[in-house]
Amino acid sequence: MNHLTGIPMRLLTPQICLAGMVVGAMASSVSAEAVRITGPSISIELDGGAMSGVLGGGVELFTAADLEFMQNELQADGIDTQGYVSVFLAETANGLSVVSLFDGNGTGSPLGNDSAIGFSSSSSIDADYHWNTDAGGSMNWWDLGDQTQLVDGTFEWESGITSAGFAWSNLDVGMSGTATYIDLGLDQLMPQGMFQFLRWGGTQWEVQHTADFEDASDMLTLAFKVIPSPGALGILALAGLGARRRRRH
């Protein structure tokens, strides 16, 4: 007897059992979505993970507490955010979010900003935007028409002491955008592998890929698109294959 359903186990068909396995496997995954990121010598897909409770303050708001929480979550999994630009997909209080963290907070009293990055990013008008310029810099928002919006400006901070961040949230599968990063003074960050792209590995966050500014350039331009997670698609395909085989028998 299945104590959850009250149905004798002998009456549960293989298809029902397989469906239960699929649901269970997908439920154990934090996010059934991923983000595909492409750019110069970059073509990767990053599975999303949970960053519960952040980015819930409304449009534009990316609080200091949000920054600290994200950095602590990553550092707990052995990922150092200091000296890096960290890019990842997270399930937040405002839904799926593509996040860029600029450096990581440290200890000590700020003495003055020594790092700056120019940033420009576009996405669907249905997405929400969040930025943190507490340490310095400023951002602007533009309605480009044709259901597209743009943010651009600068982020400034003191490397190893303060940090900054940006995110598009309220995203759904199929939504896309671009992001351009411009070096305005990043000598304090990692000389190689400055950009780290993170994925949720099922039990913890992992660094999947690293990159630098384009050759002979102080700029890196990326495109992103939210897609179903390759892992979730694999589970569904396996379930469909099993069902087809049983129908043939």
N, C-alpha and C positions, 0 to 999 in steps of 0.2 A: 504494500500500500504506500502510495506517495502521500506523506503526511501534509504536504503543502496544498495538494489539489484534492485529496480524498479519492483519487482514481487509482485502482489497482495497477501495479507496475506492468503486468502482462498486457494491459489494454493500451499502454502508451506506445504508439507506433514509432518506428525508427525516425520518421520525419519529425514527429513532435519532439522526440529526444534531441535530435540534431538542432531543431529550432531553439530549444532551451539552452543548448550549449552555445549557440551563436549569441543569443541574448545575454547570457552570462558573461561570455568573453567580451562583448562590447560594453557591458555595464562595468566591467573591471577596468576598462580603459577610461582615463580621465577625459579625453576628448576624442571624438570620432572625426575630427578635422585636422588638416595639416595646411601649411602654407608653402607654396612653390615660389622660390626666389631665383631670379635669373639676372645675370649681369656679365661683365667681362670675365670670361673664364669661370663663371659660376652658374651652376644649374643644380639646385638642391631642393629637397622637400623635407620640411621640418615638422614632425608631429607636435601637436600642442599639448600643454599640460595645465594644471590648475594653479592659479594665483588668486585664491579666494579672497574676496573682501576689498580688493583694490579697484581704483578707477570708478568708484561708485558715487563720487561727489558731484557729477554733472560735467557738461561740456566745458572744455578748457582746463578743468581741475585735474592736476597730477600732483598730489600732495607730497610733502616731505615724508609723511608716514608711508605713502605708497612706494616711494623710492626705497626707503629703508627696508620695507617688508620684502620687496622683490630681491634686493641685493642679499638680504639675509637668507632667503630661500635658496638662492643659487649658491651662496657660499657654504651653506649647510651640505650641499651636494658636491663640494670640492671645486666649485667654479669661482675663480677669482675675477671680480669685475673691475678692480682697480687697474687702470692702464689700458682698458679695452672699451670698444663700442660693442655692446652685446645686443643681438637681435634675436627675437623669438616670438612664437605664437602662444598666447595664454588665454585660458578661460577665466574671465574676471567678473566682477560684480556687474559690469556692463556688457557681458557677452564676450565673444571671441575678439581678441585684441592683438594686433601686431605692434610689438614694443621695441623701442630702441633706448637702451640705457647708455649714457655717456659717462664713463668712468665709474668709480665707486667711492662711497664715503669712507673716511678714515677718522683717526683721532687727532686732536690738536685744534688749536684756534686758527681760523682763517687769517692769512696775512695779505692776501691779494690774489686775484685770478691770474693764472698762468696758462690757461688752455681755452681755445675757442674753436668752434666748428660751425660752418654755415650749413643750413639744412633747408631743403625744399621737398615737399611731399604732396602728392595728390591722391585722391580716392573718390569713391562714389559720394554723392551728396547725402546718402542715407547713413554714412558712417559718422561716428562722433570722434572728435579730436581732443587730445589732452596734452598739455605740456607743462614742464616745470622749469622755470627760469629763476628760481629763488636766488641762485648764486650769481646770476648775471645774464645779460642778453635780452632779447625781445623777439617775439613771434607775431606774425600777422596772418589773417585769414582772408581768403578771396573766394568769391563765387564765380567760377569760370563759365557758368552756363552749361548746357548740354549734360545736366545731372552730374557735374564734376566740381569738386572744391579743391583748393590749394592752400597749404600753409607754407610760409617761408620766413626766414630770419636767422638768428644766431643764438647759440647756447655758449655761455661762458662759465668757468668754474676753476677752482684751485685743485689741481690733480692730487689725489690721495687724501684730500680733506673734504671737499664738497663734490657734487655731481649734478647731473641734469637728466631729463628724460622726456620722451615723446611717445605717444601711442595713438593709433587708430583703433576704436572699439566699435561695438555693435555691428560686427562684421558677420557675414553669412557666406556659405559656399557659393562660389562664382564671383564674389566681389574682389576687385583688384585695385592696384594703384602703383605708384612709383615713389622712390625716395632717392634723393641726391644728397651726398655728404661732401662738404668742401673743407679742406684743411686751412684754417685761419690761424693756426698756432697750436700744434699738437705735439710738440717736441717732448712733452712729459709722458706721452703714452708709448705703448710698445712699438719699437722700431720695425718689427715684423709681426704679421698676424694680428694687426690692431683690431680688425673686425672679427668677432667670434659669433658664429651662428649656432644657436642652441636648440636641441630637441628634447622632448620628454621621452625617456627610454623605457617607460613602463613602471619603474620604481624610483627614478631620480632623473634630474636634468643632466644632460651630457653635451659636450662640445662636439658638433658634427663636422664643422668646417671653419677654416679661418681664411681671411683675405686681407689685402691691402689696397691702397688707392691705386687707380689705374696707372700703368707704366707711363713715366714721364708726365704725370699729371697729379694735381692736388685734389682730384675729384673722383668719387665713386658713385655711379648711378645704377640703381637696382629697380627691377620690377617685381611685384609680388601678386599672388593670386591665392585665395583661400580655396582649398580643394578637399574632397573626402580623404580621410587618412588612408594611405596605402594598406596599412594593417587591417582597417575595417573592411576595405574592399576585398582583401584576401579572404577574410573570414566569411563574408557573404558569398564569394565565388565558390568556396569550399562547400558551403551549405547547399548551394544550387547544384553543384556537381553531384553531391551525395543524393539529393532528391531525384535528379534525372536518372541516376543509375538504378535507384529503387523502382522507379516507374517502368524502366525497361524490363526488370525482372517480373 
